[in-house]
Amino acid sequence: EMCIRDSSMNLQSNCGAYELLFWDAQNGKHIPGGASALRDEKWATWTCVLGWPVQGIWPLHADGSDINSVDRSHTTHPAGYQLVALGDDSSRVRVLRYPSIKKNSDGVIARGHSSHVTSVRWSLNDEN
């Protein structure tokens, strides 16, 4: 997963150790302390399963591998929020308001015919 900052100067990623990592896009170098230094940044995309604006996507008693994929919508709802879609190990696609801050946030749930939903993405302009 990777998130790109609006100015495209920095990248954010998650790793297998459940860490938030930040990178300088121009030279590819890791930015130590990036979580603090970039905490107020506007991100052009959000596909990271970890981070402040997606902490509410995690169900109670979930471990770090239960959610496989996240994607924030490209457009803003008239009420002023965006949506985030996620795929999990329970064959579900969930759609929640973004940011999703409250732990175990409610949303729309759809079940599929698979053992795990490994990837979710919004279409261009969030159209059908």
PERA-V93406 format. One record per backbone hydrogen bond with DSSP energy under -1.0 kcal/mol. NH is the residue of the N-H (numbers start at 0). CO is the residue of the C=O. If there is no record, write none. Layout:
# PERA-V93406
NH	CO
NH	CO
This chain:
# PERA-V93406
2	11
4	9
5	41
7	4
10	22
11	2
12	20
14	18
17	14
20	12
22	10
23	28
24	8
27	23
30	21
33	30
36	32
37	33
38	35
40	37
43	3
44	3
53	50
54	51
55	99
56	53
61	58
65	62
67	86
68	86
70	84
71	45
72	82
76	80
79	76
81	97
83	95
84	70
85	93
86	68
87	91
88	65
92	109
93	85
94	107
95	83
97	81
99	52
103	57
104	55
107	94
109	92
111	90
116	87
125	122
126	123
